[in-house]
Amino acid sequence: MTETPANTTAPAIPRGWAVVDSIYADRPEAERRVTEIRAQHSKLNPRIFSGSTAGNTAVARFLIVYSSGLSETQAKRQLQRARGSGGPRDIRIMRFR
């Protein structure tokens, strides 16, 4: 049986708009950040998704996401809620296709 390295396993981000905190090349770093966010901002629900940059699926990226699969209007509203709940000021919305 072949195991998938823990560094590359995370669900793919759903299509649509998402509220994104950070992007990491290394899953353990992303998990550390999720732990920090949960400790500092209990109202937020950060999750880790996998993604790739510029269509390059060989380069794994791990995104910390608060909400996903949204319309642009919903994402903007969720962004304001996340910031209003004490979330980091540098979170942003991104579109995934």
N, C-alpha and C positions, 0 to 999 in steps of 0.2 A: 504494500500500500504506500502510495506517495503522499506525503504531507505537503500542504501549502504553507509556505513560510508565514509566520504570524505577522511579519512586517507588511504583507501584501493583501491581507484579507480585511475587507470592509464592504458593506453593500454599496452599489453604485447609486449616485445621487439621482433622484427622480427628475424628469423633465419639468421645465417651468422655472420660475423664479425661486430663489432661496435666500435666507438671511444667513450670511457666512461670517464667522469670527476670524478664523485663521486657516492657513494652509501650510501643511508640513510635508516634508519628504519622508519622514520617519514616523511610523505608527506609534512607537513608545513615547516619542515627544508629544504627539497629538493626544495620547491618553493622559499624559501628565498635565497638559493644559486643560483637558476636560475636568480632571480632578480639581484643579485650582478654581476653575469657573464655578463648579458645583459648590465648593466651599465658600466662595466669596459672594455668589449670586444664586441663592437657593431657588428663586422663582424661575430661573432659566433652565431649559432642558437641552443641553448640548449633546449632539450625537456626532459620531465620526462616519463619514462617507468617503468612498474612494472616487478619485477623478483623475484625469490626465490633462496635460497641458498641450495646447496646440495640436490636438488629435494624436499625440504620441502616447499610445497605450503602454509602451514599454517603460515609461517613466511614471511610477506610481506617485500619487499625491493624496494626502489625507486631509480632508476638509472638516473643520468643526462647524456644524450647522445647527441653527436653532429651529428653523422652519424650512420646509421645502415643498416643491410641487405646487407652488402658488402662482396666482396671476401677479402682474406687476403691482397693481393696486393693493392686493393683499400683502405682498412682500413689503411694500412701503409702510403699511400699517403695522405689520409685525416688527419691522425695524424700529419704529418709534416706541412700541411697547417694550421691546427688549432693552432699548436705551433707558426708557422710563423705569424699568425694573432694576436699574443699576448696572446694566450690562456695559461692557467696554465701549468707549466712544468711537473706536475705529472699526466697529462691525459695519458690514455693508451688504447690499443686495447684489446678487449675480444671477444671470440667466443661463440655464443649462438646456441643451437641445438633444 
